[in-house]
Amino acid sequence: MDRIDKIIVAQTKYSRKDVKKLVNQKRVLVNGEIILKSDIKVDSEKDKITIDGLELTIKKHIYLILNKPKGYISATEDRTMQTVLDLVPKEHSHRDLFPAGRLDKDTTGLMIITDDGEFSHNILSPKKHIKKLYNVTIDIPMNEDMVDGFKNGVVLNDGECKSAILEITGTNTGRVTLTEGRYHQIKRMFGCYGAKVIELQRIGMGNFTLPDNLKMGECRELTEEELKNIKEN
């Protein structure tokens, strides 16, 4: 049971002051009955809340997909730089959103933004083995030594990496599949072969691939099917 003003604020653009005004104007109903106080407690899973005749859809958590462009940092706020939350539609600004994982400032592609901490932990935990797929461009030709090294486990200064898949897609381009996410991992892995990463784009997570119709900088809610695919390998 939660206060109705708290529920409405969490699910809409209304402030608590707005909700109090709506209630005073008799525009809020619970199970068809007009309520007279904005602090009454209701069961959001069972009770039907309507505002101006429209039923309030209750979402405990929200899951957004962002096609991250360069120049944005993976943080909730920053004094000097733009964050990925600056790209989230204003309709979701009332939620306590955060990026589930991180992409470097100059890395583009698939990013999940949510207010569900348990979900974020599960998709990022190495124990879950959720794969992440990246397109990579380096400054020297790809070679089979890199392919074999990634498969056997590249040794970094913070330990040996889990086995990864490197597919060569062009002279200087490849596709990397990881099941862990260390700091600057792909850049450091290629660095062991004297290569510098020029472009890096995350294109997949679990069994979900970045949609072709989601333009750079665009952000939208994930469907139930997409959410399911992210959680699966």
N, C-alpha and C positions, 0 to 999 in steps of 0.2 A: 504494500500500500504506500502510495506517495501523494504528496500534495498536488492538487490539480494544476496549480499555477506552475509548479516545477516541471510537470509533465509537458504542459503546453509550451513553455519556454524552450524545453529540450527538443521539441519536435517542429517548432515553427520559428518565424522571425520575430514573434512577439516578445516583448520584455515583460517582467512581472508587473510593472506599472500598466502596461497595455492590457494584460490579462485581467487585472482588477477592474479596469474600465469596461472591458467586454462583459464581465460578470455583472457589474452595476447596471449595464444596459440590457441585461437579461438575454444576452446573445449566446451564452454557453449552456448547453444541456448535457446531463449525464443520464443515460438510459431513458431519454425522452422527457426528463424532468428539468425545469429551469433551476439552476443553482443560485444561491444568494451570497455565498462567500467564496473567495478565491483560494482559501487555505484548507478547504475540505480534502479529505483523503479518499482516493479511489484506487481501484485495482486496474492498472493499465492493460492487463491481459484479459480481463473479463468485461469491464465496464465500457460502454459505448459513449464516447465523448464527441459532441458535435459543436461546431462554431458556425453561426449563421447558416445552419442547416446542412453543413458539410461535415461528414464524419472525419475525425482525426485519425490518420494512419500512424500507428505507433511502431517506431523502429528503435529497438534497443541499441543497435550499433549500425554504423554506416561504413561502406567499403567503396572507395573511389579508385579509379585507375587514371593515372596521369601519364601522358607522353611527354616526359621531361625534356626541355630544351637545355642548351648550354647556358651557363651564367647564373643558375639558381642553385643554392646550397640546400642540402637535406637537413633542415632544421625547422623548428616551429617559429622561431623569431631570431632576428639579428639586427643590430643597430646600423650596420653599414651596407649589408648585401641583401638582395632579394632572396626569399626562401621559396620552396616549392608550395607552401601554403598560400603564397600570393597568387597562385594560379587556380586555386580552388574557387568554384562559383560562390558568390556571396550568400546564396540560400543555405549554405552549410556552415556559415561562419559562427553560428551559435554553438556548435559542437566543439569538444576538446580534441581536435584532430592532430595527428602527428604522422610523419612518414614511417612506414613499416620497413625499416632498413634504410640504407643510404646509397646514393650514387654521388660520385665526385662532381664538383662544380662543372667540369668540362665533359662529363659523361651524359649521354642522352638515353631516352627510351623509357621502358616500362617501370613505373613506380606505383606502389600501393599506398594510399593514404587512408587512415581509419581512426576510430576511437576505441577499438577493441584490442586491449593489451594482450589478452590470451592468444588471439588469432595471430597477432604480430610475432609473439614469441614462438608460436608453433611453426610458422613458415620460415623463420630465420634460424631455428635451432638446428645445429649440425646433426643431431640425433634423428631428426625427421627426414633427412636426406632429400629435401625439396630442391630439385635442380633449378639452376638459373642459366639461361642461355644468352650469349653475347656475340655480336658481330664486332670484329676487331680489325683495324688497319695498323700495320707497323711500318717502320721506315726502312726495313730491309726485307729481302725475300723470305717467305715462310719456308721451312725445310722439315725433313722427316726426323731430324734430331729433336726438334721442338715437339713434334707429335709424340715421339717415344718418351721424351722427358716428362711431358704433361701426364701421360698415361702411367708412368712409373712413380710419379710424385716429385715435383720440383722441391728442392730444399731451399727454404728461405731462412733469414736470420732469426725468425721466431718459430722455426721447426719445419718439418716436412709437410707439404700440402697433400691433401687427399688426392687420389687418382682423378684426373680430369681428362676430358675429351677435347682434342683440337682437330678440327677438320679444315684442311686447306681449301679455300674457295677461289683463290686467285693468287697472283704473284706475291702480293703484299697483304692479302686479306685472308681471314679465317673465321671460324665459328668455334667458340669455346663453351663447354658445358661444365659448370661447377656445382658442387653440393655443399660448399662452405663459402664464407664471405669474409675473408680477412681484409685488413686495411690495405687499399691499393693492390689487392692480390694479383689481378691479371697484369697490371703494369709491372709489378715486381717479378712475376713469373717470366715474362718476356725479357725483362732486364737481365735475367740470368743468362740469356743468350745474346746479350749485346744489342737488343732491339728496344726501340722506343715506341710506345703506343701513340699513334697519331689520332685515331678515332676509336671511340668505344661506345657501343650502344647495346643496352639490354633489351632483348626482344622476346624473352620468354621466362615463365616461372611455372614450375610444375608441368602440367599439360596445357597451360594457357599460353597463347602467343599474342603479342601486341597486335591489335586489329589494324588493318591497313587503312581503315577509314577514320582512325583517331589521329588527327593532325597534331603536329608538334605544338606543345603548349596547351592542348585541350585536355579536359578532365571531366569524367562522368562517372555515374554509379556503375558498379559491376552487377551483372545479372547473377541469379542464383547458380546457373550453369557455369558461368565463368568463375565464380567464387569456388565452386566445387573443383573445377579443373586446376586452379592454383594450388589447392591443398593436396593434389594427387601427383604421383610420379608415374 
